[in-house]
Each structure stands twice: as structure tokens, then as C-alpha cells.
Amino acid sequence: MTTRLFSVFFLVFCALSQKTQAQSVAIDTIEWRFEQGKLAIDANRLTETLASQGYDQAFFSQPDIHLKIIGSADCPEFEARNEDLAKGRCAYLSNYFESGRFGTLQVASRDFVVEKNCGAGKENPEVRKVTLVIGRIKKDEAVVVQPEPAKEKPSSLDRISDLEVGQTLVLDGLNFYPGSHRTLPEAKPVLKKLLEIMNTNPSLKIEIQGHVCCGKKPDEDGEDEETGKYNLSWTRAQFVYDHLLKNGIDPSRITYKGYAMMRPLVTPEVTIGDQIKNRRVEVMVTGK
């Protein structure tokens, strides 16, 4: 069964790469299993699995690497729900690879699979997965296309000192592990920049505001899996607050608060991207 699926993925992947005017060869596949009904898994599992297979940032930064992601659904379930799960899982892994942790890497293709033969309605954990197909462009056949130079984005934090009292700013790049107030490694430059701005603007005062996604009610907060309490918007805001205190910022200049789902940027949340936008930390200028 595994061999047959790999062959199908390989053929689809090669067909995709013809559109890019260069032939891509599938060199490996990696799978991650999901819990029933879940759209995401701990990002630690993704990172650890890639590292155990010998894949790191340098590998995925190579210009001849192409990725295809195939999201699969639960079984059994209603077909419409299956499709949402498959697409959502596919989007979750795509967002992981395109979040900036691997430079300008772009996923070449994403697809989803809905299992229709569930074995007399029995749950089959084997189909609850996302498959990553890693491909490489053949160097002797590749068409050399000069990529557009990456546009360097100025840090959004540079705007904080220009804000008026009461205005807010999203801390772009300040991301957390799912269900946790621990930040992902790429959040370190954001925290460093925020500290620099607070130091260079000694009269600046801010409120750190935590927000979550995926709630059914505005005041419904997320569960912090490390504490077991439903106050995730608060603990994420407090993490930033504590970081500034530990690095010498006067506590009279900073406060923090969790807003749960009371101030979503996107509503309703239709896609994984909508959820990511709502799951954020902002700063509000309270004094200058």
C-alpha cells in the first residue's frame, strides 16, 4: 500500500513540475499523523521529524528544492467534514514551511485526499496524516529562471514610536507553539527589537495585548497546555511582559492583558490563515 501511494505521489509531483518547465524528481516522503478531528500538531514534532531525517534550514533553502504537500482526512466522517480536515491539515503544514523559518521557500503544490473506503465504518488512524513529498529539480534539465529579489520588509516595530496614545500595532513574527505561551525560535528578533525600542524611547509606555483564535464566544479563551488553564491570551501577553521586565524595563511603563476572542481581525474564521491572523500579540501605546 505504501509503495503504491508513493508511486502516485511521484507521478503527480512530476506532472506538477512540468508546468515549471523543469523536471523534478521526488527524493523522499515524510508523514505526520494527526489526532482525530485535529487540524494541527505541535510544531516541535514537525521540526524534530525533519531533523531526525537530516533536513535543516540549509537544505530547504536550496533553490532546486520543491515541496508537495498532501493532506488526508479522518475515517469515518461525513464527506464534507473530511474535505475540510484534509484541506486544513494541508494548509497547516504549508504555513509551517512558508512562515519564513526556511527563508523564501514556497510550497510548489498542495493537495488533499478524502478516504472513501473506511472498512465498514471503522476508524482508521492510518489515514489521519499529512504527507510531505520532497522533490529536486534535475540540474541538467532545469531551466534557469532568475528569481525576483526578495523585498526586505522593514520591521513593523519601527512604527511604535510614531503611534499616538491609544493606537495599537501587531507584533508581526511573534509566534507561539500551538496551545503554549512559549515562543517559536523566529520570535527572538521581534522580542529583541521591542526591547531596543523601549530602551531608545524611555518615555514610551505600552500595554501588551494577547489574542487567540478559534473560539465560539468572544470571551472564550484558549487553553494553555502548560498550565491547564483557559487563559492563553493572558499568558502569551505575560510572556512578553516578563521578557521586558527581565531585561530592565521599568514595570511602570508596561502592562499586559488578555482579550481572548473579543477583538478578532478576521471574522468569521474560514481558513487556517484567518486563524493565524487572529492568534496574535499587539502593543497599544498608553503614554509617550
Secondary structure by P-SEA (a helix, b strand, c coil): caaaaaaaaaaaaaaaaaaacbbbbbcbbbbbbbccccccccaaaaaaaaaaacccccccccccbbbbbbbbbcccccaaaaaaaaaaaaaaaaaaaaccccccccccccbbbbbcccccccccccccbbbbbbbbccccccccccccccccccccccccccccccbbbbbcccccccccccccccaaaaaaaaaaaaaacccbbbbbbbbbcccccccbbbbccccccccaaaaaaaaaaaaaaaaccccccbbbbbbccccccccccccaaaaaaacbbbbbbccc
